[in-house]
Amino acid sequence: MNVQETLRSTAQITRAFGETWIRGRVLDDPFSRLYLREGMLDPYPVHRRLRAAGPVTRSSAGVWLITGHRIGGEVLRDPRFGVRAEPYRIGEPGPLEYRAGAEHDFSIMHIDPPDHGRLRRIAAPAFSPKMMRHYRPRIEQVTHRLLDAAQRKGGFDLMADIASPLPITVISDLIGVPDGDFERFAEYGRVVARSIDGVRSPRHAQELARATRDLYALFAELVPERAGSDGDDVITRLAGALDEGRLTPAELLSLTWVLLIAGFETTVNLIGNGMLALLANPGQWRLLCERPDLAPKVVEEVLRYDSPAQATIRIANEHVWLAGQRIARGDQVFVLMGAAGRDPAVYPDPERFDITREDPAPHIAFGSGPHYCIGAPLARLEGEVFFRAVAERMPDLVRRGLPTRRRMMSLRGLAHFPLWHPAPRT
């Protein structure tokens, strides 16, 4: 990035932040307040305010906001809404190398059916029930190894010592990243994840471009090596699909980029948000320690109560009426999954964290419809294994300091969470 480009980028980012600040602080626009510090730290008061104004509201920023569970799910399943404004064009197959913007243009997250289904069918077998049964022993092994190390330390940071290394180790195995590239892969994942809410500075833009380029280079090196092999990792599957002409090189590289996020970010935030909720509700923590078999219910309640994914965007492909509001073709609609999880029309006493809820309505924390999170089975399994293991092994776990929140709107999680557990007796 040269000097002129840096200045132009700085001006654009400064203007965007300035407009958001004015709408949030001066115009008191609830949507804009979600992007300000207090909204990122605790979005739920803003969600309640939006819900009181109606199930579908329009922001002064020009976007529509949905807080209701029922309408949110309907929009995510409705073919009249899509994830891109223009038709998808596959383009000419090019070399297996980085192309600026390809991670967005060819991403399964930004492609509508039928091409979305074509790409999803290629990747989906990696997250099948059979593969989850295959990976459970590995997830348990990694979880207990990390807990062993944390117990030896006594005081530890949940996010740095367990929540991050667990899913990045597992997704590296699942995708097929060699052990020697593990640390590089993990750092790429962290940089890419920080871009979900957009680029925050010219420096961030440079870091993102460099990480994406290096990530693509890593996979461009690994794919030819796996072509024709009989492995069951994702790279081998994608290499076979590429040889068969079922996807293009650009689609392959973008798919690996998405799988990194799908297999990493959700679990990190699920573990952090879940432990915070459990320790903030001592009765619930004691109940889990007495009954570790409740771990699957803990996972579902955390996803409802403090969803790692807080929002997703859809674009109206035609004029649509929703709850008495006319959504014009081309309008952006934000489905606030975090708000949907606390919809009082669906969940009794929604502000209460309760791991014994009887037959709760299915949440939409993983989305719904064609773009339902492909990594959901893996996140659920990792969460279940972790919560069961930590309850069995660390019943005396306590907070050692204040947790630090990540400053993001679309993803909700912790940056640091200091904890302490007495060292095991020898």
C-alpha positions as a Markdown table, in Angstrom:
| # | Residue | x | y | z |
|---|---|---|---|---|
| 1 | Met | 0.0 | 0.0 | 0.0 |
| 2 | Asn | 1.6 | 3.3 | -1.1 |
| 3 | Val | 1.3 | 6.7 | 0.6 |
| 4 | Gln | -1.7 | 7.8 | -1.5 |
| 5 | Glu | -3.5 | 4.6 | -0.9 |
| 6 | Thr | -2.8 | 4.7 | 2.8 |
| 7 | Leu | -4.1 | 8.3 | 3.1 |
| 8 | Arg | -7.2 | 7.4 | 1.1 |
| 9 | Ser | -7.8 | 4.3 | 3.3 |
| 10 | Thr | -7.3 | 6.3 | 6.5 |
| 11 | Ala | -9.8 | 8.9 | 5.3 |
| 12 | Gln | -12.4 | 6.3 | 4.4 |
| 13 | Ile | -12.0 | 4.5 | 7.8 |
| 14 | Thr | -12.0 | 7.7 | 9.8 |
| 15 | Arg | -15.2 | 8.9 | 8.0 |
| 16 | Ala | -17.0 | 5.6 | 8.5 |
| 17 | Phe | -16.2 | 5.6 | 12.3 |
| 18 | Gly | -17.1 | 9.3 | 12.5 |
| 19 | Glu | -20.5 | 8.7 | 10.9 |
| 20 | Thr | -21.2 | 5.7 | 13.2 |
| 21 | Trp | -20.2 | 7.8 | 16.2 |
| 22 | Ile | -22.5 | 10.7 | 15.2 |
| 23 | Arg | -25.4 | 8.4 | 14.6 |
| 24 | Gly | -24.9 | 6.6 | 17.8 |
| 25 | Arg | -24.0 | 9.4 | 20.2 |
| 26 | Val | -25.8 | 12.4 | 18.6 |
| 27 | Leu | -28.7 | 10.9 | 16.8 |
| 28 | Asp | -29.1 | 8.1 | 19.4 |
| 29 | Asp | -29.5 | 5.4 | 16.7 |
| 30 | Pro | -29.6 | 2.0 | 18.4 |
| 31 | Phe | -28.0 | 0.1 | 15.5 |
| 32 | Ser | -25.0 | 2.5 | 15.5 |
| 33 | Arg | -24.7 | 2.1 | 19.3 |
| 34 | Leu | -24.1 | -1.6 | 18.8 |
| 35 | Tyr | -20.8 | -0.5 | 17.1 |
| 36 | Leu | -19.8 | 1.8 | 20.0 |
| 37 | Arg | -17.9 | 0.6 | 23.0 |
| 38 | Glu | -20.8 | 0.1 | 25.4 |
| 39 | Gly | -22.8 | -1.8 | 22.6 |
| 40 | Met | -19.9 | -4.2 | 22.0 |
| 41 | Leu | -19.5 | -4.8 | 25.7 |
| 42 | Asp | -23.2 | -5.4 | 26.3 |
| 43 | Pro | -25.5 | -5.4 | 23.3 |
| 44 | Tyr | -28.6 | -6.7 | 25.2 |
| 45 | Pro | -29.9 | -3.4 | 26.5 |
| 46 | Val | -29.8 | -2.1 | 22.9 |
| 47 | His | -31.6 | -5.3 | 21.7 |
| 48 | Arg | -34.4 | -4.7 | 24.3 |
| 49 | Arg | -34.8 | -1.2 | 23.1 |
| 50 | Leu | -35.0 | -2.3 | 19.5 |
| 51 | Arg | -37.5 | -5.0 | 20.4 |
| 52 | Ala | -39.8 | -2.5 | 22.2 |
| 53 | Ala | -39.9 | -0.5 | 18.9 |
| 54 | Gly | -41.2 | -3.5 | 17.0 |
| 55 | Pro | -40.0 | -6.8 | 15.5 |
| 56 | Val | -38.7 | -5.1 | 12.3 |
| 57 | Thr | -37.2 | -1.6 | 12.6 |
| 58 | Arg | -35.2 | 0.7 | 10.3 |
| 59 | Ser | -32.0 | 2.4 | 11.4 |
| 60 | Ser | -30.9 | 5.9 | 10.4 |
| 61 | Ala | -28.0 | 4.1 | 8.8 |
| 62 | Gly | -30.5 | 2.8 | 6.2 |
| 63 | Val | -30.5 | -0.9 | 7.2 |
| 64 | Trp | -33.3 | -3.0 | 8.6 |
| 65 | Leu | -33.0 | -4.7 | 12.0 |
| 66 | Ile | -34.8 | -7.9 | 13.1 |
| 67 | Thr | -34.8 | -8.8 | 16.8 |
| 68 | Gly | -37.6 | -11.5 | 16.8 |
| 69 | His | -36.8 | -15.2 | 16.8 |
| 70 | Arg | -39.7 | -16.2 | 14.5 |
| 71 | Ile | -39.2 | -13.5 | 11.9 |
| 72 | Gly | -35.4 | -13.8 | 12.0 |
| 73 | Gly | -35.6 | -17.5 | 11.2 |
| 74 | Glu | -38.1 | -16.8 | 8.4 |
| 75 | Val | -35.8 | -14.3 | 6.8 |
| 76 | Leu | -32.8 | -16.7 | 6.9 |
| 77 | Arg | -34.9 | -19.4 | 5.2 |
| 78 | Asp | -36.7 | -17.1 | 2.7 |
| 79 | Pro | -35.3 | -17.4 | -0.9 |
| 80 | Arg | -36.4 | -13.8 | -1.4 |
| 81 | Phe | -33.4 | -12.8 | 0.7 |
| 82 | Gly | -29.8 | -13.5 | -0.3 |
| 83 | Val | -26.3 | -12.8 | 0.7 |
| 84 | Arg | -25.1 | -10.8 | -2.3 |
| 85 | Ala | -26.5 | -7.9 | -4.3 |
| 86 | Glu | -25.2 | -9.1 | -7.7 |
| 87 | Pro | -25.4 | -12.5 | -9.5 |
| 88 | Tyr | -22.5 | -14.9 | -8.8 |
| 89 | Arg | -20.1 | -15.4 | -11.7 |
| 90 | Ile | -17.7 | -18.3 | -11.4 |
| 91 | Gly | -15.3 | -16.7 | -13.9 |
| 92 | Glu | -12.5 | -18.4 | -15.8 |
| 93 | Pro | -10.5 | -21.0 | -13.8 |
| 94 | Gly | -7.3 | -19.3 | -12.9 |
| 95 | Pro | -4.1 | -20.5 | -11.1 |
| 96 | Leu | -4.2 | -21.7 | -7.5 |
| 97 | Glu | -3.0 | -18.4 | -6.1 |
| 98 | Tyr | -4.1 | -15.3 | -4.1 |
| 99 | Arg | -6.3 | -12.8 | -5.9 |
| 100 | Ala | -7.2 | -9.6 | -4.1 |
| 101 | Gly | -10.8 | -9.7 | -3.0 |
| 102 | Ala | -11.3 | -13.4 | -3.8 |
| 103 | Glu | -11.9 | -14.3 | -0.2 |
| 104 | His | -15.1 | -12.3 | -0.4 |
| 105 | Asp | -16.1 | -12.7 | -4.1 |
| 106 | Phe | -15.8 | -16.5 | -4.1 |
| 107 | Ser | -16.7 | -17.2 | -0.5 |
| 108 | Ile | -19.5 | -19.7 | 0.3 |
| 109 | Met | -20.7 | -17.2 | 2.9 |
| 110 | His | -21.4 | -14.7 | 0.1 |
| 111 | Ile | -22.8 | -17.0 | -2.6 |
| 112 | Asp | -26.5 | -17.9 | -3.0 |
| 113 | Pro | -28.0 | -21.1 | -4.2 |
| 114 | Pro | -27.5 | -23.0 | -6.4 |
| 115 | Asp | -23.8 | -22.4 | -6.4 |
| 116 | His | -23.8 | -22.3 | -2.6 |
| 117 | Gly | -25.2 | -25.8 | -2.5 |
| 118 | Arg | -22.6 | -27.1 | -4.9 |
| 119 | Leu | -19.8 | -25.8 | -2.7 |
| 120 | Arg | -21.4 | -26.9 | 0.5 |
| 121 | Arg | -21.9 | -30.4 | -0.7 |
| 122 | Ile | -18.1 | -30.6 | -1.3 |
| 123 | Ala | -17.2 | -29.5 | 2.3 |
| 124 | Ala | -20.1 | -31.0 | 4.3 |
| 125 | Pro | -18.7 | -34.5 | 4.6 |
| 126 | Ala | -15.9 | -33.2 | 6.8 |
| 127 | Phe | -18.6 | -32.2 | 9.4 |
| 128 | Ser | -20.8 | -35.3 | 9.1 |
| 129 | Pro | -21.9 | -37.3 | 12.2 |
| 130 | Lys | -19.5 | -40.0 | 11.2 |
| 131 | Met | -16.6 | -37.6 | 11.2 |
| 132 | Met | -17.6 | -36.1 | 14.5 |
| 133 | Arg | -17.5 | -39.6 | 16.0 |
| 134 | His | -14.1 | -40.1 | 14.5 |
| 135 | Tyr | -12.8 | -36.8 | 15.9 |
| 136 | Arg | -14.3 | -37.1 | 19.5 |
| 137 | Pro | -11.3 | -39.0 | 20.9 |
| 138 | Arg | -8.9 | -36.4 | 19.4 |
| 139 | Ile | -10.9 | -33.6 | 20.9 |
| 140 | Glu | -11.0 | -35.3 | 24.3 |
| 141 | Gln | -7.2 | -35.9 | 24.1 |
| 142 | Val | -6.5 | -32.2 | 23.3 |
| 143 | Thr | -8.9 | -30.9 | 25.9 |
| 144 | His | -7.4 | -33.0 | 28.7 |
| 145 | Arg | -3.9 | -32.1 | 27.7 |
| 146 | Leu | -4.8 | -28.4 | 27.9 |
| 147 | Leu | -6.5 | -28.9 | 31.2 |
| 148 | Asp | -3.5 | -30.7 | 32.5 |
| 149 | Ala | -1.3 | -27.8 | 31.7 |
| 150 | Ala | -3.8 | -25.3 | 33.2 |
| 151 | Gln | -4.0 | -27.3 | 36.4 |
| 152 | Arg | -0.2 | -27.3 | 36.8 |
| 153 | Lys | -0.1 | -23.5 | 36.4 |
| 154 | Gly | -3.0 | -22.9 | 38.9 |
| 155 | Gly | -3.7 | -19.5 | 37.5 |
| 156 | Phe | -4.3 | -19.4 | 33.8 |
| 157 | Asp | -6.0 | -17.4 | 31.0 |
| 158 | Leu | -9.0 | -19.5 | 29.7 |
| 159 | Met | -8.8 | -17.8 | 26.3 |
| 160 | Ala | -5.1 | -18.1 | 25.6 |
| 161 | Asp | -4.5 | -21.4 | 27.4 |
| 162 | Ile | -7.6 | -23.5 | 26.4 |
| 163 | Ala | -10.3 | -21.7 | 24.4 |
| 164 | Ser | -8.1 | -20.8 | 21.4 |
| 165 | Pro | -5.6 | -23.7 | 21.2 |
| 166 | Leu | -8.4 | -26.4 | 21.4 |
| 167 | Pro | -10.3 | -25.5 | 18.2 |
| 168 | Ile | -7.3 | -24.4 | 16.2 |
| 169 | Thr | -5.6 | -27.7 | 16.9 |
| 170 | Val | -8.7 | -29.6 | 15.9 |
| 171 | Ile | -9.5 | -27.6 | 12.8 |
| 172 | Ser | -5.9 | -27.9 | 11.7 |
| 173 | Asp | -6.2 | -31.7 | 12.0 |
| 174 | Leu | -9.5 | -31.7 | 10.2 |
| 175 | Ile | -8.4 | -29.5 | 7.3 |
| 176 | Gly | -5.0 | -31.3 | 7.1 |
| 177 | Val | -2.5 | -28.6 | 8.0 |
| 178 | Pro | 0.9 | -30.1 | 8.9 |
| 179 | Asp | 2.1 | -29.7 | 12.5 |
| 180 | Gly | 5.0 | -27.4 | 11.3 |
| 181 | Asp | 2.5 | -24.9 | 9.9 |
| 182 | Phe | 0.2 | -24.9 | 13.0 |
| 183 | Glu | 1.4 | -21.6 | 14.5 |
| 184 | Arg | 1.3 | -19.8 | 11.2 |
| 185 | Phe | -2.2 | -21.1 | 10.6 |
| 186 | Ala | -3.4 | -20.1 | 14.0 |
| 187 | Glu | -2.1 | -16.5 | 13.5 |
| 188 | Tyr | -3.8 | -16.3 | 10.1 |
| 189 | Gly | -7.1 | -17.3 | 11.8 |
| 190 | Arg | -6.8 | -14.6 | 14.4 |
| 191 | Val | -6.1 | -11.9 | 11.9 |
| 192 | Val | -8.9 | -13.0 | 9.6 |
| 193 | Ala | -11.4 | -13.2 | 12.4 |
| 194 | Arg | -10.7 | -9.6 | 13.5 |
| 195 | Ser | -12.0 | -8.5 | 10.0 |
| 196 | Ile | -15.5 | -9.9 | 10.4 |
| 197 | Asp | -16.8 | -6.4 | 11.4 |
| 198 | Gly | -14.7 | -4.7 | 8.7 |
| 199 | Val | -11.3 | -3.2 | 8.5 |
| 200 | Arg | -10.5 | -0.8 | 11.4 |
| 201 | Ser | -7.3 | 0.9 | 10.2 |
| 202 | Pro | -4.8 | 0.9 | 7.3 |
| 203 | Arg | -2.5 | -1.2 | 9.4 |
| 204 | His | -5.3 | -3.7 | 10.0 |
| 205 | Ala | -6.0 | -3.7 | 6.2 |
| 206 | Gln | -2.3 | -4.5 | 5.5 |
| 207 | Glu | -2.3 | -7.3 | 8.2 |
| 208 | Leu | -5.4 | -8.8 | 6.7 |
| 209 | Ala | -4.2 | -8.7 | 3.1 |
| 210 | Arg | -0.8 | -10.2 | 4.2 |
| 211 | Ala | -2.5 | -12.9 | 6.3 |
| 212 | Thr | -5.0 | -13.8 | 3.5 |
| 213 | Arg | -2.2 | -13.9 | 0.9 |
| 214 | Asp | 0.0 | -16.1 | 3.1 |
| 215 | Leu | -2.9 | -18.4 | 4.0 |
| 216 | Tyr | -3.8 | -18.9 | 0.3 |
| 217 | Ala | -0.1 | -19.6 | -0.4 |
| 218 | Leu | -0.1 | -22.3 | 2.3 |
| 219 | Phe | -3.1 | -24.0 | 0.8 |
| 220 | Ala | -1.8 | -23.5 | -2.8 |
| 221 | Glu | 1.3 | -25.5 | -1.7 |
| 222 | Leu | -0.6 | -28.2 | 0.1 |
| 223 | Val | -3.4 | -28.9 | -2.4 |
| 224 | Pro | -1.1 | -30.3 | -5.2 |
| 225 | Glu | 0.7 | -32.5 | -2.7 |
| 226 | Arg | -2.7 | -34.1 | -1.6 |
| 227 | Ala | -4.1 | -34.6 | -5.1 |
| 228 | Gly | -4.8 | -38.2 | -5.8 |
| 229 | Ser | -4.1 | -39.3 | -2.2 |
| 230 | Asp | -6.7 | -41.3 | -0.1 |
| 231 | Gly | -6.7 | -39.1 | 3.0 |
| 232 | Asp | -10.0 | -38.0 | 4.6 |
| 233 | Asp | -8.9 | -34.4 | 5.5 |
| 234 | Val | -10.5 | -31.4 | 3.9 |
| 235 | Ile | -7.6 | -30.4 | 1.7 |
| 236 | Thr | -7.5 | -33.9 | 0.2 |
| 237 | Arg | -11.3 | -33.7 | -0.5 |
| 238 | Leu | -11.0 | -30.3 | -2.1 |
| 239 | Ala | -8.0 | -31.4 | -4.2 |
| 240 | Gly | -10.1 | -34.2 | -5.5 |
| 241 | Ala | -13.0 | -31.9 | -6.3 |
| 242 | Leu | -10.7 | -29.5 | -8.1 |
| 243 | Asp | -9.4 | -32.3 | -10.3 |
| 244 | Glu | -12.9 | -33.4 | -11.1 |
| 245 | Gly | -13.9 | -29.8 | -12.0 |
| 246 | Arg | -16.5 | -29.4 | -9.3 |
| 247 | Leu | -15.0 | -26.2 | -8.1 |
| 248 | Thr | -12.5 | -23.6 | -9.3 |
| 249 | Pro | -9.1 | -22.7 | -7.7 |
| 250 | Ala | -10.6 | -19.4 | -6.4 |
| 251 | Glu | -13.5 | -21.2 | -4.8 |
| 252 | Leu | -11.2 | -23.8 | -3.2 |
| 253 | Leu | -9.0 | -21.2 | -1.6 |
| 254 | Ser | -12.0 | -19.2 | -0.4 |
| 255 | Leu | -13.6 | -22.3 | 1.0 |
| 256 | Thr | -10.5 | -23.1 | 3.1 |
| 257 | Trp | -10.7 | -19.5 | 4.4 |
| 258 | Val | -14.3 | -20.0 | 5.5 |
| 259 | Leu | -13.7 | -23.4 | 7.1 |
| 260 | Leu | -11.0 | -21.8 | 9.2 |
| 261 | Ile | -13.5 | -19.3 | 10.6 |
| 262 | Ala | -16.3 | -21.9 | 10.9 |
| 263 | Gly | -14.2 | -24.3 | 12.8 |
| 264 | Phe | -12.3 | -21.8 | 15.0 |
| 265 | Glu | -14.2 | -18.7 | 16.0 |
| 266 | Thr | -17.5 | -20.1 | 17.1 |
| 267 | Thr | -15.8 | -22.6 | 19.6 |
| 268 | Val | -13.4 | -20.0 | 21.0 |
| 269 | Asn | -16.3 | -17.7 | 21.9 |
| 270 | Leu | -18.7 | -20.5 | 23.0 |
| 271 | Ile | -16.1 | -21.7 | 25.6 |
| 272 | Gly | -15.4 | -18.1 | 26.8 |
| 273 | Asn | -19.0 | -17.0 | 26.9 |
| 274 | Gly | -20.1 | -20.2 | 28.5 |
| 275 | Met | -17.6 | -20.2 | 31.4 |
| 276 | Leu | -18.4 | -16.6 | 32.1 |
| 277 | Ala | -22.1 | -17.4 | 32.3 |
| 278 | Leu | -21.5 | -20.4 | 34.5 |
| 279 | Leu | -19.2 | -18.7 | 37.0 |
| 280 | Ala | -21.5 | -15.7 | 37.1 |
| 281 | Asn | -24.3 | -18.1 | 38.1 |
| 282 | Pro | -22.8 | -20.3 | 40.8 |
| 283 | Gly | -25.8 | -22.5 | 41.2 |
| 284 | Gln | -25.6 | -23.4 | 37.5 |
| 285 | Trp | -21.9 | -24.1 | 37.8 |
| 286 | Arg | -22.4 | -26.4 | 40.8 |
| 287 | Leu | -25.2 | -28.2 | 39.0 |
| 288 | Leu | -22.9 | -28.9 | 36.1 |
| 289 | Cys | -20.2 | -30.1 | 38.4 |
| 290 | Glu | -22.7 | -32.5 | 40.0 |
| 291 | Arg | -24.1 | -33.6 | 36.7 |
| 292 | Pro | -21.5 | -33.3 | 33.9 |
| 293 | Asp | -23.9 | -35.1 | 31.6 |
| 294 | Leu | -25.7 | -31.7 | 31.3 |
| 295 | Ala | -22.8 | -30.5 | 29.1 |
| 296 | Pro | -24.8 | -30.7 | 25.9 |
| 297 | Lys | -27.6 | -28.6 | 27.5 |
| 298 | Val | -24.9 | -26.1 | 28.6 |
| 299 | Val | -23.8 | -25.7 | 25.0 |
| 300 | Glu | -27.4 | -25.0 | 23.8 |
| 301 | Glu | -28.1 | -22.6 | 26.6 |
| 302 | Val | -24.9 | -20.6 | 26.0 |
| 303 | Leu | -25.7 | -20.4 | 22.3 |
| 304 | Arg | -29.2 | -19.0 | 23.1 |
| 305 | Tyr | -28.2 | -16.8 | 26.0 |
| 306 | Asp | -24.9 | -15.2 | 24.8 |
| 307 | Ser | -24.5 | -16.2 | 21.1 |
| 308 | Pro | -21.0 | -16.2 | 19.7 |
| 309 | Ala | -22.5 | -15.0 | 16.4 |
| 310 | Gln | -24.6 | -11.9 | 17.1 |
| 311 | Ala | -25.7 | -10.8 | 13.6 |
| 312 | Thr | -25.9 | -11.8 | 10.0 |
| 313 | Ile | -26.8 | -9.8 | 6.9 |
| 314 | Arg | -29.3 | -10.6 | 4.2 |
| 315 | Ile | -30.2 | -8.5 | 1.1 |
| 316 | Ala | -33.7 | -8.4 | -0.3 |
| 317 | Asn | -33.9 | -9.8 | -3.8 |
| 318 | Glu | -37.3 | -8.3 | -4.3 |
| 319 | His | -39.8 | -6.1 | -2.5 |
| 320 | Val | -40.9 | -7.9 | 0.7 |
| 321 | Trp | -43.4 | -7.1 | 3.4 |
| 322 | Leu | -42.3 | -8.0 | 7.0 |
| 323 | Ala | -44.4 | -7.3 | 10.0 |
| 324 | Gly | -46.1 | -4.5 | 8.2 |
| 325 | Gln | -42.8 | -3.0 | 6.9 |
| 326 | Arg | -42.0 | -2.8 | 3.2 |
| 327 | Ile | -38.4 | -4.0 | 2.6 |
| 328 | Ala | -37.3 | -2.6 | -0.8 |
| 329 | Arg | -35.3 | -4.7 | -3.2 |
| 330 | Gly | -31.6 | -4.2 | -2.4 |
| 331 | Asp | -32.2 | -3.2 | 1.2 |
| 332 | Gln | -29.9 | -4.8 | 3.8 |
| 333 | Val | -31.5 | -6.7 | 6.6 |
| 334 | Phe | -29.6 | -7.5 | 9.8 |
| 335 | Val | -30.9 | -10.5 | 11.7 |
| 336 | Leu | -29.7 | -10.1 | 15.3 |
| 337 | Met | -29.3 | -13.6 | 16.5 |
| 338 | Gly | -28.2 | -12.4 | 19.9 |
| 339 | Ala | -31.5 | -10.6 | 20.3 |
| 340 | Ala | -33.5 | -13.6 | 18.9 |
| 341 | Gly | -32.1 | -15.8 | 21.6 |
| 342 | Arg | -33.6 | -13.6 | 24.3 |
| 343 | Asp | -37.0 | -13.1 | 22.6 |
| 344 | Pro | -39.6 | -13.3 | 25.5 |
| 345 | Ala | -42.3 | -14.4 | 23.0 |
| 346 | Val | -40.3 | -17.7 | 22.6 |
| 347 | Tyr | -38.2 | -18.1 | 25.8 |
| 348 | Pro | -39.7 | -17.7 | 29.3 |
| 349 | Asp | -37.6 | -15.5 | 31.5 |
| 350 | Pro | -35.1 | -15.1 | 28.6 |
| 351 | Glu | -32.6 | -13.0 | 30.6 |
| 352 | Arg | -32.0 | -16.0 | 33.0 |
| 353 | Phe | -29.2 | -18.4 | 32.3 |
| 354 | Asp | -30.7 | -21.9 | 32.9 |
| 355 | Ile | -29.0 | -25.1 | 31.8 |
| 356 | Thr | -32.1 | -27.1 | 32.8 |
| 357 | Arg | -34.6 | -25.4 | 30.4 |
| 358 | Glu | -37.3 | -27.9 | 29.4 |
| 359 | Asp | -37.7 | -28.3 | 25.6 |
| 360 | Pro | -36.5 | -24.8 | 24.6 |
| 361 | Ala | -37.3 | -23.6 | 21.1 |
| 362 | Pro | -34.4 | -24.2 | 18.7 |
| 363 | His | -32.2 | -21.1 | 18.7 |
| 364 | Ile | -30.8 | -19.5 | 15.5 |
| 365 | Ala | -27.3 | -18.9 | 16.9 |
| 366 | Phe | -25.9 | -20.9 | 13.9 |
| 367 | Gly | -28.3 | -19.3 | 11.5 |
| 368 | Ser | -30.9 | -21.1 | 9.5 |
| 369 | Gly | -31.7 | -22.1 | 6.0 |
| 370 | Pro | -29.1 | -22.6 | 3.2 |
| 371 | His | -26.4 | -20.8 | 5.1 |
| 372 | Tyr | -26.7 | -22.6 | 8.4 |
| 373 | Cys | -23.2 | -22.8 | 9.9 |
| 374 | Ile | -21.4 | -25.7 | 8.3 |
| 375 | Gly | -19.1 | -26.0 | 11.4 |
| 376 | Ala | -22.0 | -26.2 | 13.9 |
| 377 | Pro | -21.5 | -30.0 | 14.6 |
| 378 | Leu | -17.9 | -29.4 | 15.4 |
| 379 | Ala | -18.5 | -26.4 | 17.7 |
| 380 | Arg | -21.2 | -28.4 | 19.6 |
| 381 | Leu | -18.9 | -31.4 | 20.0 |
| 382 | Glu | -15.9 | -29.3 | 21.2 |
| 383 | Gly | -18.1 | -27.3 | 23.6 |
| 384 | Glu | -19.7 | -30.5 | 25.0 |
| 385 | Val | -16.3 | -32.2 | 25.6 |
| 386 | Phe | -14.8 | -29.1 | 27.2 |
| 387 | Phe | -17.7 | -28.3 | 29.6 |
| 388 | Arg | -17.9 | -31.9 | 30.7 |
| 389 | Ala | -14.2 | -32.2 | 31.3 |
| 390 | Val | -13.8 | -28.9 | 33.1 |
| 391 | Ala | -16.7 | -29.6 | 35.4 |
| 392 | Glu | -15.3 | -33.0 | 36.2 |
| 393 | Arg | -11.7 | -31.8 | 36.8 |
| 394 | Met | -12.0 | -28.3 | 38.1 |
| 395 | Pro | -15.1 | -28.0 | 40.3 |
| 396 | Asp | -13.2 | -25.4 | 42.5 |
| 397 | Leu | -12.5 | -23.1 | 39.5 |
| 398 | Val | -12.9 | -19.4 | 40.3 |
| 399 | Arg | -12.3 | -16.1 | 38.6 |
| 400 | Arg | -8.9 | -14.5 | 39.2 |
| 401 | Gly | -9.7 | -11.1 | 37.7 |
| 402 | Leu | -12.0 | -9.3 | 35.3 |
| 403 | Pro | -12.5 | -10.8 | 31.8 |
| 404 | Thr | -11.8 | -8.6 | 28.8 |
| 405 | Arg | -14.3 | -8.4 | 26.0 |
| 406 | Arg | -13.3 | -8.3 | 22.3 |
| 407 | Arg | -14.5 | -5.1 | 20.6 |
| 408 | Met | -16.6 | -6.6 | 17.9 |
| 409 | Met | -20.3 | -6.4 | 17.0 |
| 410 | Ser | -20.9 | -9.4 | 14.8 |
| 411 | Leu | -18.9 | -11.8 | 16.9 |
| 412 | Arg | -19.2 | -11.8 | 20.7 |
| 413 | Gly | -16.4 | -13.2 | 22.8 |
| 414 | Leu | -13.7 | -12.6 | 25.3 |
| 415 | Ala | -10.1 | -11.6 | 24.7 |
| 416 | His | -8.9 | -12.7 | 28.2 |
| 417 | Phe | -10.5 | -14.5 | 31.1 |
| 418 | Pro | -8.1 | -15.0 | 34.1 |
| 419 | Leu | -9.1 | -18.1 | 36.2 |
| 420 | Trp | -7.6 | -20.0 | 39.1 |
| 421 | His | -7.9 | -23.6 | 40.3 |
| 422 | Pro | -5.9 | -25.2 | 43.1 |
| 423 | Ala | -3.1 | -27.4 | 41.8 |
| 424 | Pro | -3.9 | -31.1 | 42.1 |
| 425 | Arg | -2.4 | -32.9 | 45.2 |
| 426 | Thr | 0.5 | -35.1 | 44.5 |
